Amino acid sequence: MTPTSHYLRCEGRELHYTEWAGPNAASDAVIAWHGFARTGRDMDDIAAQLAQRYRVICPDTIGRGLSQWSPDPANEYTLPFYVRLAASLVDQLGLPHFHWLGTSMGGAIGILAAATSLRGRLRRMVINDIGPCPAPEAVQRILTYASRPPTFGNVSELEAYFRTVYAPYGHLSEAQWRRLTETSVRRLPDGRVTPHYDPAISMQLQSSSPEGLWPAWDSLDLPVLCLRGAHSDLLLPDAAEQMRTRGPLAVVVEIQGCGHAPALNTPEQFALVERFLAGDARLP
């Protein structure tokens, strides 16, 4: 199945998204939002799977992939602005209700959206290796590499870099590593290549509050599934345990063989998400 590519103007910025809707897709929709320095194409595998039943929308956050780079990074590379983009997107798509699937930053956007401007419109939410207050050491690790994206002489060298920095994603096939690389590469004027995002997105990580999203989390009243990489340094076990007992009382499932964050590309991970979105109680 091949997705279709689309652009919408949201909050004055051009937002790119891919849409998956197979022949058996119902009107029910899933917004699948990627991680911090990634693109919506990271969701290809699980989107293709979910499209057997759902309409799946996979945006590129501004500053990433094919979406516009912000002319006002200090004010727009922020979770509140991303929530405004999400609200504009679903309104223009005519989605009164929908499910949310978010990896890392995409999960954080979902938490804040569900607690504020999109309250009552999210039916079920799956957050992939993210909690209301990520571990500071992991945030610093991400900030270190994201704020100074490396450059390489060719795409093969960039792929080797991605295989190292994203090794915690778990197993990816040769074809999946190649796709990850080719959907997140940008060629510079001098001919070298670099990851496809605006280095200024790192401003988002420099302004996080100490309490994080716990107030938003505690206000939620929808079903939430949290997938945690068993070796994650971003969502620590203590925080995951609090997520089970606070706010929406999330179902937390550890994904073995992964750190931050599971790639959502295996039959086991597909099954967890599908069963949860369908309201199936058969989860670990």
Backbone hydrogen bonds, N-H to C=O, Kabsch-Sander energy under -0.5 kcal/mol:
donor,donor_aa,acceptor,acceptor_aa,energy
4,T,19,E,-2.3
6,H,17,Y,-2.5
8,L,15,L,-2.4
10,C,8,L,-0.8
10,C,13,R,-3.3
13,R,10,C,-2.1
15,L,8,L,-3.6
15,L,13,R,-0.6
17,Y,6,H,-2.3
18,T,58,C,-2.0
19,E,4,T,-2.5
20,W,56,V,-2.9
22,G,51,A,-1.1
25,A,22,G,-1.8
26,A,53,R,-3.2
30,V,55,R,-2.7
31,I,99,H,-2.6
32,A,30,V,-0.6
32,A,57,I,-3.1
33,W,31,I,-0.6
33,W,101,L,-2.6
34,H,59,P,-0.6
38,R,35,G,-1.4
42,D,39,T,-1.8
43,M,40,G,-1.8
44,D,41,R,-1.7
47,A,43,M,-2.9
48,A,44,D,-2.5
49,Q,45,D,-1.5
50,L,46,I,-2.8
51,A,47,A,-2.1
52,Q,49,Q,-1.3
53,R,50,L,-2.4
54,Y,50,L,-3.0
55,R,28,D,-2.6
56,V,20,W,-3.0
56,V,54,Y,-0.6
57,I,30,V,-2.7
57,I,55,R,-0.5
58,C,18,T,-2.9
60,D,16,H,-2.9
61,T,59,P,-0.6
63,G,68,Q,-1.8
64,R,61,T,-1.8
65,G,196,H,-2.0
67,S,64,R,-1.9
68,Q,14,E,-2.7
75,N,72,D,-1.1
76,E,72,D,-1.8
77,Y,73,P,-2.1
78,T,76,E,-1.5
82,Y,78,T,-2.2
83,V,79,L,-2.3
84,R,80,P,-1.7
85,L,81,F,-2.3
86,A,82,Y,-2.5
87,A,83,V,-2.6
88,S,84,R,-2.3
89,L,85,L,-2.6
90,V,86,A,-2.6
91,D,87,A,-2.0
92,Q,88,S,-2.4
93,L,89,L,-1.8
94,G,91,D,-1.1
95,L,90,V,-2.6
98,F,121,R,-2.0
99,H,29,A,-2.6
100,W,124,R,-2.4
101,L,31,I,-3.0
102,G,126,V,-2.7
103,T,33,W,-2.4
104,S,128,N,-2.6
106,G,34,H,-0.6
106,G,103,T,-2.7
107,G,104,S,-1.1
108,A,104,S,-1.9
109,I,105,M,-2.6
110,G,106,G,-1.6
111,I,107,G,-2.4
112,L,108,A,-2.3
113,A,109,I,-2.8
114,A,110,G,-2.8
115,A,111,I,-1.2
116,T,112,L,-0.9
116,T,113,A,-0.8
118,L,113,A,-2.1
119,R,116,T,-1.7
121,R,118,L,-2.2
122,L,118,L,-0.8
123,R,98,F,-2.6
123,R,121,R,-0.6
125,M,223,P,-2.2
126,V,100,W,-3.1
127,I,125,M,-0.5
127,I,225,L,-2.7
128,N,102,G,-3.3
129,D,127,I,-0.8
129,D,227,L,-3.5
135,A,234,L,-2.4
138,A,135,A,-0.5
139,V,135,A,-2.0
140,Q,136,P,-2.4
141,R,137,E,-1.8
142,I,138,A,-2.4
143,L,139,V,-2.6
144,T,140,Q,-2.3
145,Y,141,R,-1.5
146,A,142,I,-2.7
147,S,143,L,-2.1
152,F,193,V,-2.4
158,L,154,N,-1.4
159,E,155,V,-2.5
160,A,156,S,-1.9
161,Y,157,E,-1.8
162,F,158,L,-2.6
163,R,159,E,-2.5
164,T,160,A,-1.0
164,T,161,Y,-0.6
165,V,161,Y,-2.7
166,Y,162,F,-2.5
167,A,164,T,-1.2
169,Y,166,Y,-2.0
170,G,167,A,-1.8
177,W,173,S,-2.4
178,R,174,E,-2.1
179,R,175,A,-2.3
180,L,176,Q,-2.7
181,T,177,W,-2.1
182,E,178,R,-2.8
183,T,179,R,-2.0
184,S,181,T,-1.6
186,R,194,T,-2.8
188,L,192,R,-3.4
191,G,188,L,-2.3
193,V,152,F,-2.8
194,T,186,R,-2.3
196,H,184,S,-1.3
197,Y,195,P,-1.9
198,D,63,G,-2.7
201,I,198,D,-2.4
202,S,199,P,-1.6
203,M,200,A,-2.1
204,Q,201,I,-1.8
205,L,202,S,-0.7
206,Q,202,S,-0.9
206,Q,203,M,-0.6
207,S,204,Q,-1.0
208,S,205,L,-0.5
212,G,209,S,-1.0
213,L,132,P,-3.6
214,W,211,E,-1.7
217,W,213,L,-3.0
218,D,214,W,-2.9
219,S,215,P,-0.8
219,S,216,A,-0.8
220,L,217,W,-1.6
225,L,125,M,-2.5
226,C,251,V,-3.3
227,L,127,I,-2.4
227,L,225,L,-0.5
228,R,226,C,-0.5
228,R,253,V,-2.6
230,A,255,I,-2.5
231,H,258,C,-2.9
232,S,229,G,-2.4
236,L,234,L,-0.8
240,A,236,L,-2.3
241,E,237,P,-2.3
242,Q,238,D,-1.9
243,M,239,A,-1.9
244,R,240,A,-1.0
244,R,241,E,-0.5
245,T,241,E,-0.8
245,T,242,Q,-0.7
246,R,242,Q,-1.3
249,L,246,R,-2.1
250,A,243,M,-2.0
251,V,224,V,-2.5
252,V,250,A,-0.6
253,V,226,C,-2.7
255,I,228,R,-3.0
256,Q,254,E,-0.7
258,C,255,I,-0.9
259,G,168,P,-3.2
261,A,259,G,-0.7
263,A,169,Y,-1.7
270,F,266,T,-2.7
271,A,267,P,-2.5
272,L,268,E,-1.9
273,V,269,Q,-2.0
274,E,270,F,-3.0
275,R,271,A,-2.7
276,F,272,L,-2.0
277,L,273,V,-2.7
278,A,274,E,-1.7
279,G,276,F,-1.6
280,D,275,R,-3.0
283,L,281,A,-2.4
